[in-house]
């Protein structure tokens, strides 16, 4: 995959327009899929706390960094804030949890998953 279009933000940061989405990617297969996608030239990986696969995605990303295929700066990682964490006091801790899950120091884009809040509950995964 070469010549993937890039979107340049007003602050000069760039995002590959084509990325690999990981919704419903199962824990057993997502790690392999991420590694193969990076090998093929994908540089944008999209996940979310709600997907329940941030740990495996982070492991795959770190392995591809460690084997020299990419650097962290080559990748654009997106994750998302789930709907029951919209309260101001919950946003930063939830983002930090996603970073811990991914095993990364930063994500390139942190989105609100859906623009409506849900009741706060402890177990959100289906």
N, C-alpha and C positions, 0 to 999 in steps of 0.2 A: 504494500500500500504506500504509494508515494504521491506527493502533491495533494495531500489532504488540505482543503481550504481551511484557512485560519481566520478567526474573528479577532480583531484587535479592539480592546476596550479603550475607553477615553483615558485611562491611566497608563496605557502602553502595554499592559499585560495581554497575552494572547491565549486563545482557547481554540484547540482543534474543533472544527465544525462537526466532525464525525467522531462519535464515541461509542464505547461498548456499554450498553445498559445491562444491569445485572438483576433486575427484578425477577423473582421466582427461580433464580439460579440456586440450585441445591448445593449445600456445603461440600459434598463429595466431588462435584464436577466444576464448581466455579473457579477453584484454584487453577485447575488445568486450563480452563477456558481463558482466564486472565493471562496466564503465561503464554499461551499460544497466540492470543490477540496481540500482546506486546511483541512477540517474535515476528508477527505479520506486519507490524508498523502502527498499530493503534497506540495512541498516546493520551487519549481521553477515556477515563474510566468513571462510570456513573453508578453510584450505589446509594444506600440510605440506611439509617438506623433500623427502620421498619423491616427491611429485607432480611435481616438476621444473618447476613453473610459478610459483614465488614471485616471480621477477623481473618477469614480465609482470603479475602481480597487483599488485605494488607500483607499477609504472609506471601502471597504470590508476587505482589509488587516488590516487597523487600528482597525476595529471592532473585528477581530479575535485575534489581539494582546491584546486589552482591555479586552476581555472575558477570556484571559489566555490560549487559545488554543495553541498559538505559541508566541515566542518572535521575534522581528525584526531580530535578529541574526540567527534565525532558517530558515529564508526565503532568497531566492536568487531572486532578482527582476531585470529583464532586460527590458530596453526600448531603443528606437532607435532615431537617428537624421534623420529627413526627408531630402529629396534631395535638397530642395531649401534653406537649412540652412548650406551648406557646407563651405561658406566663413568663414575664420578664426574668424572674429569679430562677427559672428552669433552663433558659436558653444556653447560657454559658456552660453550666455543668453537663448538659446533654451534648453539646459540641465537644467538650473535653472527653466525654465517654466515647464518642465516635472516634476521636483521635486515638484514644487508648485502644479501642477495638481494632483500628487500622494499623496501630503501631507506627504512626507517622507524627511528625512534629507539626504539620499543618495540612490543611486541604486548600485547594485553589478556589473552590466555590462551595459555600454553605447555603443551601436554599431552605425556605419554608416549604415543606412537602406539599401541603394543600392550604389554601388561604382561609381555612375555618378551623377553629379549635375544637377539640374533643374534651370530654370530662376527663379529669386526671385519674388514671388507674395505674396499677403497678405492672401488670402483665399485658403488654400490647401485642405481642406476637400471636399470630393465628395458631 
